[in-house]
C-alpha cells in the first residue's frame, strides 16, 4: 500500500502522508476504513514509530483521518480534499519548478499537459500516466 523511498529528498513522514492520500483518491482506502496502528504501520514500513505518529498527526490536522480512542485510526467519513491558500501557494511554486524543468527538457506545453492528464487519469483508475 505505502511505498517509501529512502533516497528521496522528501521526508519519510511526508511520503507516508502523500501515499495515504493517494490511496484514498484511488479508492484503495475508503472512508471509514481502519488504518493500521502506529506500531503496525512502523513495522510494515520498517521505520520509527515516531515518524508514523508524525504522519498520522499531520493527516489528522488536515482532516483526512481521525483517531477514536480505544477503537483505532480511521479515514474520515466526510473526507473531501479542500483548497487551502497556503497549500495552493506551495503547489503553484512546485508547478513553477516542474514547468522550468519541462522547458529545460524541451517539452512542449501540450506534452506536459498530456503527462498531467495521464496522472489524473491514473488517480481516477483510468489510464497509466505518460512518462515520455
N, C-alpha and C positions, 0 to 999 in steps of 0.2 A: 504494500500500500504506500509506504513512505520510503523514498529513496534519498539518502544523504550522500552528498559529495564532499568528502573531507578535504579535497583540493580547492573547493570553491572559495571565493573571497567572501561569500555570503555566510554570516554566522549560522551555526547549526540550528539554533532556536528559530531563526527566520526561515530556514529551509523547512523545518517542521511545520511552521505556520503556513507557508506557501503550499506545501504538499497537502495539508488537511483541507485548505480552502479549495484547491484544485479538485480533490476527491469529492468534495461536496458539489462543486459546479458540474462535474462529470456524472454525478448521480451514483458514484461508488459508495459514498456515505450519504444517507438520507437524514432529513430532520428527525429528531428524537432517537437516532441511533446512539448506542452507548460506545464511547471511546475506551480504549484500554486505560488502565490506571497509569499514573505517572511511572511507577516502578515497572509495570509490564511493558510500557512503551520504551522506557530506557533500556530494558533488557533486550527487546526486539531490535532496537537501533544500535545497541552496544554503545551507549552514551551515558553521560552523567545524569542522574535523575533531576538535578538542579536545572539542567538545560531544558529538559522536557517540561518541568514546572514553569520555567520562564515562558516557554512557548504557549502552554495552556493558559497562563495568566494573560498573555497578550491576546489570545483568541477570546478569552472571556471579556477583556476590556473592549474588544471590537464587537462584542455581542454575537459572536459566532457559536460559542459553546457556553454551557452553564454547568456548574458543579452542584449537585444536590447531595447534601450531607448524608452520609450513610448509604447512598444509592449509586453514586458514581458521577462521571462526566458525560454529558450528552450534547449532541448538536441541538442548538436552539430550534424549537418547533417553528418559530416565525422568522428564521434567519433569511434575510434578503440583503445581498450586497448593497451598500449605500454609499453615496457620494459624500466625501468629506473633503473640504477645501484643502487642508494640509496634505492629505494623501494625493489629491488631484495634482497639486503643485509638484509633488515628488514624481508622480507619473509623467508629467509633462517634461520635467528635467531628464528623466530616464529616456523618454522618447527622443529628445533632442540628441542625446548621445547615440541612440540607435540610428537616427537619420544621418548623423555625421559619419558613422561607421559605414552605413549603406552607400553614401556618396563616395567614400573612400574606396569602397569595393566596386564602384561604377554601376551600382544597381539603379534602375530607373524607379521612379515613384510608383509606377504601375506594378513592377515586380515586387517591391516592398509591400505594397497593399495586398497583393495576392498571397504573400507569405503570411501576413497578419490575418487575412480572411481564412486561410487554411488552419491557422492556430485556433481561431474562434470556432471553426467547424469541428476541430478535434475536441475542444472542450464540450461541445454540444453533442458529442457522439457521432459526428459526421466524418468527413474525410480526414486523412492524415495531413499534417502540416507540410508545406512545400519547403524543403530545405535548400533548394538550388536557387 
